[in-house]
């Protein structure tokens, strides 16, 4: 079998040659589609690399590509896990668009490239001209740290910064648009302008998005956990009929909540206001009560509010914590406290309505992993949400969006929603390949969608679910569905870990190790490994268990096991949806 991409004397079997031929042909086609068709060999390529955890940076990367085409550039968009460090040395024009994950970390798809770029063997990049757009959240201490790290490292390697880095807070649209409008002409300056024509039909976009959410209707609100459970987990079904919106298994649905009216009333009282005070919000006059209910984050206190309360109160403990800069001790101090707790703790501190609003952050949407497949439910979206409720500092506290859905929304309400695609977190395109899913608690959500997707596609690949929670009797959510999937053969293997059903706590990572030999065998068969849930403990423990399993049952050194996992990541066979 001849291929223009493989030398005839290459030592491959016919089956290997066929696979490689298809792979390189696909890559060649992808590059052509990324660039569009051009009418000049002298067109300037603009590489656009994104580091994305939830899809925002990827979406902006494609926006940048569209604008680059309009300026006669040939854009090449890639995730940071799709490029090797050596390739950077041959790039002349580069945009990096990256989010920051958690407290200053790189997104999952940027980890390996960053490790290579920050190492001693990284190549010099004197021919590279670049600009960085960083996405972040000012509520974190290491705001936009991933973007800052890339900016500094590229410059240290000799690259030329064409435009100053822009750091975007959670409302990133306006500064990102301004950055694009200024940086793309710089990238095109001096280049031969060419006509770039898209060779692919572009999918039509819905009119509903982050700036214009769809007013959906709630169809189902069902308690999943038992009444005597220590948790409250609910199943929601939300109609998108007539919206033109569509989604894929693995995507997230974003819900724009409103704040609890009781909390708003208590805040107004603590401020010594009536709630009827009119203040300008986004160039519109509205009452303080309405502004607090619909436009501002009133649950988690902003850094600016905390600092102003410390300043006005003169409280020695709070001021000492802020001055010391020990974020762990400050986090311990603030644990369980919300904005109202702080106002009640320092009743002598007074704010006018206008002063208080200036110290708040905008109310943000909350993203939830979708727990349904559109192939089975094209007009509805299912969510699996744990309601946040706890008692602290003499008050009952509630989560913002989880209890908005549980307590405030009924069938007559408009639930404002939009979708965030997660193109990396997908059911394998090859229906024959095995799939391993680790999702304790509400982490099961996307895997319920994955299994529905596999069922709709009549996929023959094996499916293995690791699931657990506190107690089987009260917290085995979707039990009937899961057991039915097991009975009909859709779910090939099911391993459960209910941590509090025995004296010694057992978690999903323990079950992974118990079945390590078979888990490794599934990986060797081309299996995909997915994780969804808590990023700070569970995902780290599962990652360590995966390395341990591969090292033991693959009979590898630690270095070889790390390389094996990195290959899984690069091939998008180890993917996480963690929060």
N, C-alpha and C positions, 0 to 999 in steps of 0.2 A: 504493500500500500504506500503510494508516494504522497508526500506532503511538502509544500513549499517551505514549511517551518522546521523540518527535521532532515538532517543529512541522511543520504541513502545508506551510508555505512555505519550509522549509529547502531550500537549493540542492543536493540530492543526487539522483543517478540512482536508478532503481528497485533496481539491484543493491546500491548503497551503502546505500540506505534499508533494504533487507532485512537486510543484515549488521548495521547499527547497531541495528535493532530487536531482532534476536536477541541482540546483545551486551548492550544495556541491560536487556532482559527477564531475561537470565541473571544480570546483576548484581543486579537487584531480587530475584530468587528467592534468590540467594546470601545477601543481607542478611537476608531473612526466615528462611532456614534457620539462619543464624548465630545469630539471636536466639531462634529457637523462636517459638511463638505465645503471646501475652500477652493478658490480659483487662483491661488498663488503658492509657489513653493517657498516664498519668503515670509509667510505668515508667522507672527510671533506667538509662541505658545505661552499660555499663562496657566501654571499649575496651581490648583486650589486644593489644599489639604485640610480635612476637618477632623477634629477630635470631638466625638459626640457621645454622650451617655443617654440622652433622651430624645435626640433627633433635631434639636434646635440648630445646632451648628451645621448639621448636614443640610438642613433646609436652607440656611443662609448661604452655604457653599453653592447650592444650585441657583440661588438668586444672583450670586456673584457671577456665575457662569453665563447666565442670561444677559447680564449687563455687559460682560466682557465681549460677548458675540456682537452686541450692538456697537461696540467700539472697534470692531475689526480684529479682535484677538481670537485665538483658538484656545478655549478653556479645556483643561484636563482635570476633572474632579476625581479625587480619590480619598478614601478614608486613610488615616495614618497607619492602619494595619495593612495597607495594600502597597506599601512602598518600602524599599530598603534604604538604609542610611547612605550607602554608596551612590544611590541615584540622585541624592540631593546635590552632590558635587557637580552634576551635569545639568542642573536646572538653572536658568537665568532669571526667571521671573516667577515669584511665588507669593501666594496669599495663604496664611495660616488662620483658620477660624476654629477656635477651641473653647470648650466650656471647661470649668473646673469642677471636679467631683469631690463632694464632701469637704473636708478640711484641707484644701490645697492640693489634692491629688490629681493626677492626669486621668482623663476618661479611660475606660478599659481599652478602647481601640487605639489609644495613643501610647500605652505603657511601653511596648517593646521598642518602638521608634525612639521614644524619649530616652530609654535606657542606653540605646546605641549612640544617640546624639550627645549624651552627657558623659560618655566614657572617654578614656584617654585615646582611643583609636579612631575617634570621629574624624572625618576628613576636613580639610580646610575648605571654605566656601566663598572664596574671594569673588567668584563670578556671579554669585547669587544676589539678586535684588528682591527684597521682601517687605511685607507689611503684615501685621498681626491684629486680628480682632479677637478680643477676649470676652467671654460671657461668664457671668458670675452672679453672686448674691452678697450684698453688703452686710447681711446678717452674719456671715461667716468672717472670721478673723483674717483668713488668707484669701481675701477677695480677688478673684481672677488670677490666682497664683499660677495656674498652668500656662495661661497666655503670657504672663510676665516672665516665667521661666524660659519659654521658647524664644521670646524677644531677646532676652539677655544672652542666651546660649548661641543663637544664630549670629549675633553681633560679635561674641567672643570668638567664634570660628571664622571671622573675617567677612561675613556677609554684610551687604550694604542695606541699611534700613531706609526705604524710600519714603515712608510715611510713618508718623508717630503712632504707636499702638493706642487703640481705643479700648477702654475697659467699660463694659456694659453691665448695668444692674439688671434685675429681673424684668424690668420694662425695657427690653433691648431694641425694639423695632426702630424707634426714631434715631438713636445714635448709630445703629448698624446701617440704616439707610443713608445717613449723612456720610459715614465712613466709605461706603461703596461709591457714592456719588463723587467723592474726592480721590479715592485711591485708584479706581479703574482708569481714569484718564491719565494718571501718572504712569501706570503700567503700560499704557498704550503710547506714551509720548515717544516720538521718534520712530515708531514702528510703521512699516508699510501697512496701510489699512486695506483689508480684503473683505469681500462679501462672504459671510459665513451663513450657510443655509442648513437648517435642521433637516436631517434625513429621516427622522422619526416623527410620527404624529404625536403631538403633546396631549396628554390626557386633560380633559376639561376639569377645571378646578371649581369646587363648590364655592358659593358666595359666603359660606360660613367658615369662620376661622377664629384665631385668637382675639382679633380685634372686633369680630362680629359673630359672637357665639350663636348657635342654633337654639331656639326656645323649644326644647324637647318636653315630652310628657312622661311622667313616671307611670309604668304599667304594673310593676310588682315591687313590693317591699316585704321580704320574708325573712324571719329570724332563722338562722341556720344552727346556731348553738342551742343547747338545752337551756331551759329556764334557770336551772341551778348552776350553770357554768360560771366560772370566774371571768369569762369574757363575753362580749356581745358581737357576734359576726352576722352580717346580713347579706342577703342576695337581692340585688336590684335588677330590674329590667326596664330599660328606657327606650321609648320609641324614637326612631329617626325617620319614620315614614314621611315621604314627601320632601325630605331635606336635600336630596342629591348627595348626601354624605355617604362614604363607604369606608370600610376598614378591613384590615387583615388580622388574622390571629397573631398575636405578639405586639400589636399596637397598644397605645394607652388612650383612654378617654379622659379629657380634662373637664372638670366641673368648676364653674364659677359660682361660689357660694355667697350667701349673705350671712351676716353675723346674728348671733342669738339676740332677740329683742330684750330678754331679761338682762343679759350682760351689758347691752347698750344702755339700758335704764340705770343699772347700777354704776356704770362709768360716769354717766351724766350727773348722777347724784354725788359721786365722789369728787367731781370737779366743782361742785357747787353751782352748776348751771341748770337751766330749765329744759334744755334740749331744743328749744324753739329759736335759739340764736341762729341767725343766718350768716353763712360763711361761703366764700367763693371756692368751688371745687371744680377743677378743669373748666374754668371760665363760666361756671354756672352757679348761681346762688342756690344754696339748699340749707335746710335746718341742720343743726349739729347732730341731732338724733339720726336723721336720714343719712348723713355723711358717714357716721360711725357704723351704721348698719350695712351700707352697701359699697363703700369706697375704701375703707381703711382696715389695715390689719390691727385688731385691738386685742388679740389673744397674746401673742408673743411680743414683749416690749422691744422696741428698736434700741440699737446702741446709743443713738442720740438721746432718746428719752431716759435711758438708764443714767447716762452721764449728766444730763440736766437735773435729774432728781438728786443725784449724788451732790452736785454742785450747790443746789438750792437748799438741800437739807443739812449739808455739812456733816453728814453721818460718817463717823471715823472708819467703821468697818467697810462700808461700801466704797468709800473713797480710797482706802488702802488697797482694796482688791483691784480697783481700776488702775491705780498708779503702779502697782506691782507688775501688772501685765500678765499675771498667771491665769491663763484662760481656763484651766481645769478647776482651780479654786473658785473662780467667778461662776463657772457653770454649776458647781456644787451649790453655791449660794443661791443661784437663780432656779435650781431644779424644782419643778412643780409650781413656781410662781408665774403669774401672768401680769399683765398691765394693771389690772384692778388691784391685785395683791400689793403691788408697789405703791400705788396711790393710797391705799388704806394703811400701809405700813408707815407712810410719812404724811400724815394728815395736815401737817403744817405747810407742806409744799403746795403752792397754788399756781394754777395755770388758767389763762383765759382760753376760751374756745379756740381762738385763732392760734395761740401759742401751742396748744395741745395738738391740733391737727398738723402743724408744721413738723412735729416731732414723730409723726407716725409714717409707716411705709404703706404703699398701696396694697389693698386686698388682692391676693393672688389666687389664681386657679389652683386646684389640686389635681394631680394626675393619678389615675388608677389603671392598673393592668386590666385589659379587657378579658373577661372569662367566657367568651362565646366565639363561635366561628360564624362569619357572615355567610358562609355556604349553607349553614343550617338556619341562621337567623338574620336574613338580609335587612329586615326593617326594625331590628331591635338590637340593643347592646346590653350585655349582662356584666354586672360588676359584683365583686365579692369584697366587702368592706368591713373592717373591724371598727366598731364605734368606740371612740376614745372618751372614757369617763373615769374620773378619779377624784378622791378627796384629798385636799392638802391645804395647809394654812387656814384651817377653820372654814373652808368653803368647798362646795362641790364644783368641779371643773369639767368642761366638755371640750372635745375637739371641735374645730371650726366646721369643716366640710362633712366629716363623718356623721356628726349629729344634725347638721343641716339636712342631710338626706334622710336620716332616721326619724327626726322629730318635726321638721318644719315643712317638708315637701309632701304634698298629696297629689291626687290625680288631676286637680285643677291648676296646679302650679306650673310655671315655666321653669324648667331646669336648663340653664344656659350651658351648653356643651360645645366642645370641638375636639378634634382628634390630633394626636401626635404620633406619626408613623415611627416604627422602630425596625428599620429594614434589616438590621443584623439579627434580630431576635425572631427567627422564622422557622416554621416546620421545614425539615430538609426537603429540597426540591426533588430529590430522588426518593420516591415512595418506598423503595426496598430497603433503605438504610435504617439501622436501629436508632432509637431515640431514648435517652436517659434523662429523666426530669427530676430535679430535687426542689421541692416547694413546700416547706412546712407552713402551717397556718394559712393566712391569706395568700401566701406565695403559690398556692395551688391554682390561683386564678388563671394565668396564661396557659397552664397545662390542661386545664379543663377545656380551654379553647383549642389547644393543640390536638387533644384527643378527638374533639368534635370534628376538627379539620381532617384528621387522618381517616375518620369514619366516613366523612362525606367524599373523600377522594378514593375510598376503598383501597387505601394504602396497605401493602403487605408487610411493611417493616415492623419489627418488634418494638414494643413500647414498655418502658419500665418507669414506674413512679415511686419515688421516695417521699412519703408524706408523714407528718406528725404534728402534734400539738401537746397540750397539757394532759388531758384525760380523754380516753376513748369514749367513755359513756356520754360525755357532755360536749366534746369538741371535735368529733369526727364529722366534719362538714362534708356535705355531698356524699354521705356514706352509701345511700341507695344507688346513686348514679355510678359511683366508683366500683361497687360490688357487681353491678350489672355489666359494666365494661369488662370486668375481670371474667365474668361468667360467659360473655359472648366472644371472648378471645381478643377483643380490642386492646385490652390492657394485659400484656404478656406476663409482667411481673409487678407485684405490689409489695413494698416493704414499708412497714409502719413503725413509728417511733413516738410513743406517748410518754413524755418525760416523767410524769408524776404518777404513773400507774404501778410503780415499783419503788423499792427503797433507793436503788441507785438510778439516777436519771439517765435516760437513754435518748439520744438525739439522732437525727438523720445521718450525720457523719459517722456515727457508730455503726449504723446499718450498712453504710457504704463499705466500711472496713470488713464487716462480717462476710460480705459477699464480694470481696475484692477481686478474687480470681475471675469470677464471671463478669464483673464490671469491666475489668481490663480486657477480657475476651470480646465484649461488645465494642469497646473502643477500637480494638484491632480489626474488627469487622467493618470499620468505617462509621461507627456510632457517633452521634452528636450528644453532647453533654450540656444540659441547660440548668441554670440555677435562678430561682426567684425568691426574694424575701429580704430580710434584714441584712444590710451591708456591713454593719460594724461588728457583729459577732458571728452569726450563722454563716454568712458567705465566706468569711475568712476561715472558719473552722472546716467548711466543706472544701475550700481550696486546698487546705493543708492535707485533708484526708485524701483528696484526689492525687496529690503528689505522692503521698505515702503508699497508696494502692498501686500506682504506676511503678514506683521504685521497687516495691516488694515483688509484685507479680510479673513485672517486666524484667526483673533481675537487673536493674539498672543502678548506676551511681546516682548520687543526688544531682550532679550536673546534667546527666543524661535525662533524668526525670523532668528537670526544669525545661530542658530543650524539647522534650516530648510534649509537655503542656503548652509551651510556646507555639509549637507547630499546630496544635489543636486550635489555639486562639487565632493564629494567622489564617487557618483554613475555615475560620468561623464555625468550628465544631465544638468549641467551648465558649459559650456565650452566657452573660449574666444580665438579669433585669433586677437590680438591687436598689434599695432605697434606705 
